[in-house]
């Protein structure tokens, strides 16, 4: 079994809130998000044997309780993720998957086989605004993306409903990039669309502090990231529709907001 491998964080306390994880970044992605910080994983290849990653898991096992597969988009490599998740379970690790939600059929198989404990799904734009999703995933700026934004939105919605239906732990998250995606109106629209899709205020929703210095699109690289207080103000807008809202910043990590104190 070979894996198109990016890199590893042997010990992370930020990729799975409340857990210490080893994180694998796998290469490849169907999107071309202009703000992507890991775009080198999209265009290059580095094939290694799965045993290399298994050895890293085994080495980190005394210090971590979970493994997280990230990217890129890890579910592009279905067989590799299935294999590695199986190994993780064998050595007693919880399994989390960071995904853009474009591969619900792979998610369904992971769930069916009992190989996943938590999904982290990117909600890049309002789930009822195809044109904004098209902007967020690069359809307006890159000619090498050949996917239908409407199909993307449908698959993300399917993925969210799949996880909730199967009672798997779920975190939805939006990366906020100043003047690109994450205005008050856009965050309100995203939160409303999540509420309408799930019929609930309960899903966990995270507003992530986005950084532009390594963005795929050069024009975004000088954009100043939002502060923690600016993200908290956006969270207050989202709170009209959702209750379990976190902000994630470089300075303070993950914070669940108490809206009485904002």
Rosetta blueprint (number, residue, H / E / L):
1 X L
2 X E
3 X E
4 X E
5 X E
6 X E
7 X E
8 X E
9 X E
10 X E
11 X E
12 X E
13 X L
14 X L
15 X L
16 X L
17 X L
18 X L
19 X L
20 X L
21 X E
22 X E
23 X E
24 X E
25 X E
26 X E
27 X L
28 X L
29 X L
30 X L
31 X L
32 X L
33 X L
34 X L
35 X L
36 X L
37 X L
38 X L
39 X L
40 X H
41 X H
42 X H
43 X H
44 X L
45 X L
46 X L
47 X E
48 X E
49 X E
50 X H
51 X H
52 X H
53 X H
54 X H
55 X H
56 X H
57 X H
58 X H
59 X H
60 X H
61 X L
62 X L
63 X L
64 X L
65 X L
66 X E
67 X E
68 X E
69 X E
70 X E
71 X L
72 X L
73 X L
74 X H
75 X H
76 X H
77 X L
78 X H
79 X H
80 X H
81 X H
82 X H
83 X H
84 X H
85 X H
86 X H
87 X H
88 X H
89 X H
90 X H
91 X L
92 X L
93 X L
94 X E
95 X E
96 X E
97 X E
98 X E
99 X E
100 X L
101 X L
102 X L
103 X L
104 X H
105 X H
106 X H
107 X H
108 X H
109 X H
110 X H
111 X H
112 X H
113 X L
114 X L
115 X L
116 X L
117 X L
118 X E
119 X E
120 X E
121 X E
122 X E
123 X L
124 X L
125 X L
126 X L
127 X L
128 X L
129 X L
130 X H
131 X H
132 X H
133 X H
134 X H
135 X H
136 X H
137 X L
138 X L
139 X L
140 X L
141 X L
142 X L
143 X L
144 X L
145 X L
146 X L
147 X L
148 X L
149 X H
150 X H
151 X H
152 X H
153 X H
154 X H
155 X H
156 X H
157 X H
158 X H
159 X H
160 X H
161 X H
162 X H
163 X H
164 X H
165 X H
166 X L
167 X L
168 X L
169 X E
170 X E
171 X E
172 X E
173 X E
174 X E
175 X E
176 X E
177 X E
178 X L
179 X L
180 X L
181 X E
182 X L
183 X L
184 X H
185 X H
186 X H
187 X H
188 X H
189 X H
190 X H
191 X H
192 X H
193 X H
194 X H
195 X H
196 X H
197 X H
198 X H
199 X L
200 X L
201 X L
202 X L
203 X L
204 X E
205 X E
206 X E
207 X E
208 X E
209 X E
210 X L
211 X L
212 X L
213 X L
214 X L
215 X L
216 X L
217 X L
218 X H
219 X H
220 X H
221 X L
222 X L
223 X L
224 X L
225 X L
226 X L
227 X L
228 X H
229 X H
230 X H
231 X H
232 X H
233 X H
234 X H
235 X H
236 X H
237 X H
238 X H
239 X L
240 X L
241 X L
242 X L
243 X L
244 X L
245 X E
246 X E
247 X E
248 X E
249 X E
250 X L
251 X L
252 X L
253 X E
254 X E
255 X E
256 X E
257 X L
258 X L
259 X L
260 X L
261 X L
262 X L
